[in-house]
Amino acid sequence: MKVTVLVTGGAGYIGSHVCKALAEAGDKPICYDTLEKGHGWAVQWGPLEKGDIGDKARLDESFARHRPRAVIHLAGYIEVGESVRQPERYLHNNVAKSHTLIEAALRHDVEAFVFSSSCSVYGLPQTDLLAETHPIAPISPYAESKAKVEDALTKVAGRGLRSASLRYFNAAGADADGTIGEAHAPETHLLPLAADAALGLGPALTLLGTDYPTPDGSCVRDYVHVSDLADAHVRALGWLNGRTAGGHEAFNLGSGIGYSVRQAIAETGRIAGRSVPHTVGPRRPGDSPKLVGDVTKAKSELGWSPQRDLVAQIEDTLRWRRQMPR
């Protein structure tokens, strides 16, 4: 059954790819975004409702106008370092406002709710591969905000809302057709910063920490293509729509393969055909040394698996950074 879906943060990096994937699947995405971090040019697959998820009246207007049967919630602040410096700002924007959105969804009889969560909820890893059963122990306010929204969705499951939290590992890449991609200001993610440095479009990259307990001293991360993430949202929505009772489930979205920051920098340079200028800086507060996901549950229950490896992610990132609006 094709549905109308309210996509909060739909003008952002992952949100715009989700809107495209929904439209290609025959659903109708409604982009709900303040455009504080998102971009008008990224809204291409449905109407824009400009609003804040903390604005109860504006949410009610949008729900009444479009009558969505599902919500995909991606709106929120995403910078780990900033969250450490401004924890109350993150807890207000990401948690309190999400409560307002969840209550609006319940008032308007939304049946399915997909939440953009993060692998950072696991904190310091106790196992090489992180499964959904790993303890939740966030070490940054950003990660704490994600865990708190997951908890809120669990608590309202008894009121009939079916929900899924998708715990992303490191989103990377850009849409293959070149119309949308990552465009944060400021940019804090590794691959676009490395691409800009290699292409001469930005300053030298700063490698944040070289004394982690990893083989080369830099953080190890699991990278997943943004288009694969978008596909997972569509699959999660279909999975929820096939269920009859309220409930909440969490799913890891990653590749199951870890690459160190130094390895990702070297691979970016190899593919770009020029080295990535970089300097070494101190650790960033709130970072775990290693985050690599076990995605068995998403494969078995959602029928999802990543299709684009790190090479494809870097190639798409380089192509996008050369042509992106600036």
Sequence and secondary structure as in RCSB ss.txt:
>XXXX:A:sequence
MKVTVLVTGGAGYIGSHVCKALAEAGDKPICYDTLEKGHGWAVQWGPLEKGDIGDKARLDESFARHRPRAVIHLA
GYIEVGESVRQPERYLHNNVAKSHTLIEAALRHDVEAFVFSSSCSVYGLPQTDLLAETHPIAPISPYAESKAKVE
DALTKVAGRGLRSASLRYFNAAGADADGTIGEAHAPETHLLPLAADAALGLGPALTLLGTDYPTPDGSCVRDYVH
VSDLADAHVRALGWLNGRTAGGHEAFNLGSGIGYSVRQAIAETGRIAGRSVPHTVGPRRPGDSPKLVGDVTKAKS
ELGWSPQRDLVAQIEDTLRWRRQMPR
>XXXX:A:secstr
   EEEEETTTSHHHHHHHHHHHHTT EEEEEE SSSS GGG  SS EEE  TT HHHHHHHHHHH  SEEEE  
S   HHHHHH HHHHIIIIIIHHHHHHHHHHHTT  EEEEEEEGGGG S SSSSB TTS     SHHHHHHHHHH
HHHHHHGGGT EEEEEEE EEE   TTSS     SS   HHHHHHHHHHTSS  EEEE S SSSTTSS EE EEE
HHHHHHHHHHHHHHHHT  S EEEEEEES S  EEHHHHHHHHHHHHTS   EEEE   TT  SEE B  HHIII
II       HHHHHHHHHHHHHHS  
